[in-house]
Amino acid sequence: MAILFTRIARVTSWTALQHLNRDLLLVRARQAGATRYRLYRNAKDAAQVLIVAELPDAEAVQEMDQMAVAQLNALFDAGVSDDRVWEATGCEGIG
């Protein structure tokens, strides 16, 4: 069962995040076995980013989290980062 990793943070530079995403985060997400990976910007607060990765297991989530923290701390406003790990339920859904 896939596990969904999310991290919410305030970003100091979207340009720097875009470069880091293209050069490292996306590559690492693929290496960790991500079936889905995406960055979202808060429509009401353009400084806030949501990183979402659907990963195969808890080990991949831990790897993604450690890498994200190590690489992104310089781009995040100090102390404003929230990561969550989600598992699918048996409830009906779309997609």
MARMI-384608 format. One record per atom (N, C-alpha, C, O): residue in one letter; x, y, z. Coordinates in steps of 0.05 Angstrom, whole numbers, plus 5000, padded with zeros to 4 digits. Example, Ala and Ser with C-alpha at 12.3 -4.5 7.8 and 13.67 -1.06 7.14 Angstrom:
# MARMI-384608
a526448865156/a524649105156/a526449345156/a528549345169/s525749555142/s527349795143/s525850015157/s526850235161/
# end
This chain:
# MARMI-384608
m501749775000/m500050005000/m501850255000/m503650275016/a501250444983/a502750684981/a502350865005/a500150865017/i504351015012/i504251205034/i504651485022/i506451525006/l503051675031/l503151945022/l504752115042/l504052135065/f506852245032/f508552425048/f507752705041/f507652775017/t507352875061/t506853155055/t508653325073/t509353245096/r509453555063/r510953745079/r509954025071/r509754085048/i509254175091/i508254445087/i510254635100/i511154595122/a510954845085/a512955035095/a512555305081/a511255325060/r513655515093/r513755775081/r516455795066/r518555735078/v516355885042/v518755895025/v519856175023/v518256365020/t522456205025/t523656475022/t524256544993/t524356784987/s524556344976/s525156394948/s523956174930/s524955954930/w521856244915/w520756044897/w522655974874/w522655744865/t524156164865/t526056114844/t528155904853/t528755714838/a529255944877/a531155744887/a529855474891/a531055264886/l527355474900/l525955214904/l525455084877/l525754834876/q524755224857/q524355104830/q526954974820/q526854764809/h529155114824/h531754994815/h532454744831/h533254544820/l532054764857/l532654534874/l530754304868/l531654074868/n528254364863/n526354154856/n527254014830/n527253764829/r527854164810/r528654044784/r531253894786/r531453674775/d533154004800/d535853884801/d536153664821/d537853484817/l534553654842/l535053464863/l532553324874/l532453074874/l530453474882/l528153354894/l526753154876/l526052934885/l526253234852/l524853054833/l526552804828/l525352584826/v529052834825/v530852604821/v530752414845/v530552174842/r530952524869/r530852364894/r528152224898/r528052004907/a526052364891/a523352244893/a523152004874/a522051794882/r524152024850/r524151794832/r525851574843/r525051334842/q528251634854/q529951424865/q528651284889/q529151054894/a527051434904/a525651314927/a523151154919/a521851034936/g522551154893/g520350994883/g517651134882/g515551004882/a517751404882/a515251554882/a513651494857/a514651504835/t511051444861/t509251414838/t507951674831/t507051714808/r507851854850/r506852124846/r508552314863/r509452254885/y509052554851/y510552764866/y509753034854/y509553064830/r509253224872/r508253484862/r508753694884/r508653634908/l509253944875/l509354174892/l506854334887/l505954374864/y505654444908/y503354614906/y503954874921/y505354874941/r502855094910/r503055354923/r500355414935/r498255374921/n500255524959/n497755594972/n496555834956/n497856034952/a494055794947/a492756004931/a492256264947/a491856474935/k492156244973/k491656484990/k494156595003/k494156805015/d496356445001/d498956525013/d501156424996/d502056194999/a502056584977/a503956494957/a506656414968/a508256294953/a507256474993/a509856395005/a509756115016/a511756005024/q507355995016/q507055725028/q507155505006/q505755534985/v508655295011/v508855074993/v507954815006/v508354775030/l506754644991/l505954374999/l507454184981/l507054184957/i509054014992/i510453804977/i509053544982/i508553465005/v508253404961/v506753154963/v508252944947/v508852974924/a508752714960/a510052484946/a508552234955/a508252174978/e507752074935/e506651814941/e508851604938/e509951564916/l509451474960/l511851304961/l510951014968/l508850974979/p512650814962/p511850534965/p511750434994/p510250255000/d513350555012/d513450445039/d514550645059/d515450865051/a514550575085/a515450755106/a518450825103/a519251045109/e520050635094/e522950695090/e523350915069/e525051085072/a521850905047/a522051105026/a521151375037/a522251585029/v519051375053/v518151625065/v520251745083/v520851985082/q521551585100/q523651675117/q525951795101/q527151995108/e526751655080/e528851745062/e528152015050/e529852195049/m525752045040/m524852285027/m524752515048/m525552745042/d523852455072/d523652665092/d526452755100/d526853005103/q528352575105/q531052655112/q532352825091/q533653025097/m531952745066/m533152895044/m531753165042/m533153365037/a529153175044/a527753435042/a528653625064/a529153865058/v528853535088/v529653705110/v532553805105/v533054045108/a534353625098/a537153705094/a537453915071/a539054095074/q535953885050/q536254055027/q534554315028/q535354515017/l532354295041/l530454515040/l530554715063/l529454935061/n531854645085/n531954825108/n532855105101/n531855295113/a534655135083/a535655395076/a533555565061/a533655805061/l531555425049/l529555575034/l527055625050/l525255775042/f526755485073/f524455515090/f524855735111/f527055765121/d522655875117/d522756065140/d523255895165/d522155685168/a524955995182/a525755845206/a523355745222/a521555895229/g523455485228/g521555375247/g518755335236/g516955265251/v518255385210/v515555355199/v515555135178/v515455195154/s515554895187/s515454665170/s513954435183/s514454375207/d512054315169/d510354115181/d510153875162/d509253905139/d511153645171/d510953415154/d508953215165/d508553195189/r507653075147/r505552875154/r505952635137/r507052645114/v505052405147/v505052155132/v502252045133/v501052015154/w501251975109/w498451895107/w498251615093/w499751565075/e496451455102/e495851195089/e493051195078/e491251335089/a492651055056/a490051045044/a488050885061/a488850715077/t485550955059/t483450815073/t481850645054/t482350655029/g480050485063/g478350325046/g475950475036/g474250355022/c475650725042/c473350885033/c473350925003/c475550934991/e471050954992/e470851004963/e472051274956/e472051454972/g473051294932/g474251544923/g474251564893/g472951404879/i475651754883/i475951804855/i478951784848/i480551914861/g479651624828/g482451604819/g484151424834/g486451394828/
# end
